[in-house]
Amino acid sequence: MADPKSILLHIDGTARCVERVRVARQLAETFSAEVKALYAVTPSLLRYPMALEGGVVSGGDMAIIDDECRDQAHAAYTAASAGSPLLSWAEPTGDTRDFANQALYCDLMLLGQRDPDDKSSVYIPPDFLTALLVQTGRPALVLPYAGSIAPIGRTVLVAWKPTPEAARAVSAALPWLRRAEHVHVISYGDSPDKALQAQQQYLQAHGVAAQLHRGGPELGKAGEDLLSRAADLSADLLVMGCYGHSRAREWVLGGATRTVLQSMTLPVLMAH
C-alpha cells in the first residue's frame, strides 16, 4: 500500500481527543498527508428521546447543548492542531453515521479506544468503532485511552493468520513496516510455520525484514498474549485483522479483537 494521503480523524468531546489530534499532526507530517477532522457524536435528541416526549426539555434546549459541546470540541481541536496547514476542520453534516459515509473517501481512519470512565463517551455509540471497521472496509489506527503515545512504528508487532482481514491489515500497515526499525510477526495455531514463512516472503518483497514468532495453540487467550508480547518487545504498534459480524442488531466480535479493543495498551492498526 502507498503512504496514506487522506486521513479521517474522529473528533468528539472526550479528554483523549486532544491526543488524537497530536498524533494526526505527526502522521500528516510523516506521510505528507491531509487530515480531515470530523466531529461526530450522537445528538441529544437521539440519546434522550423520552426527555423530549416527557416535556423535560425542548428540542431547542437539546440543540443548544449539542452546539456547546461541538464548540468546545472545536476549540480543543484548534489548540491541538496548532495551525497546521495539513489539518482541516470539516463542518459536521450529521451524526456518527455521517462519519461512516465520509470514511469511504479516506485511506485511513484515526479513532480512539472507548474510555468507560470519560463521561463524554456516552455521546458515542458503544459499537461505533467496530461498526466503522466492519461497514466501511477502511483500515483504522486506534489509539488507547490511557498512557503516553510515543512515535508510532519504530517497533511493530504483526498478528498474522491467513485470512482476508489480516491480509488487509498488513497491506495497510506497509507504510509503517517499511520505516520500522524492528518488525515482528506472530502467528498462533498448532502448525504456524508455513503461514509465518509465507508472510515473511511477502514482507521481504516489500523490503521489510521480519522476525518470526510462534504464538502457540490458539486457545482463546490470543488477545491477552498479543498485548503481553507487544509489551515484551517494546512494540509501539500492533497490526491485526478485525474479526466480527452483525447479529440481531449487535456486533459480535472475535475473542482476540474484543480483548485488544477493551485492553489495548498501544496503538493498533486494524482492518476488517
Sequence and secondary structure as in RCSB ss.txt:
>XXXX:A:sequence
MADPKSILLHIDGTARCVERVRVARQLAETFSAEVKALYAVTPSLLRYPMALEGGVVSGGDMAIIDDECRDQAHA
AYTAASAGSPLLSWAEPTGDTRDFANQALYCDLMLLGQRDPDDKSSVYIPPDFLTALLVQTGRPALVLPYAGSIA
PIGRTVLVAWKPTPEAARAVSAALPWLRRAEHVHVISYGDSPDKALQAQQQYLQAHGVAAQLHRGGPELGKAGED
LLSRAADLSADLLVMGCYGHSRAREWVLGGATRTVLQSMTLPVLMAH
>XXXX:A:secstr
     EEEEEE SSTTHHHHHHHHHHHHHHHT EEEEEE    HHHH HHHHHTTSS HHHHHHHHHHHHHHHHH
HHHHHHTT TTEEEE   SSHHHHHHHHTT SEEEEE   TT GGGGGS TTHHHHHHHHH   EEEE SSS   
 TTSEEEEE  SSHHHHHHHHHHHHHHTT SEEEEEE SS  HHHHHHHHHHHHHTT   EEEE     S HHHH
HHHHHHHTT SEEEEE  EEEETTEEEE HHHHHHHHH  S EEEE 
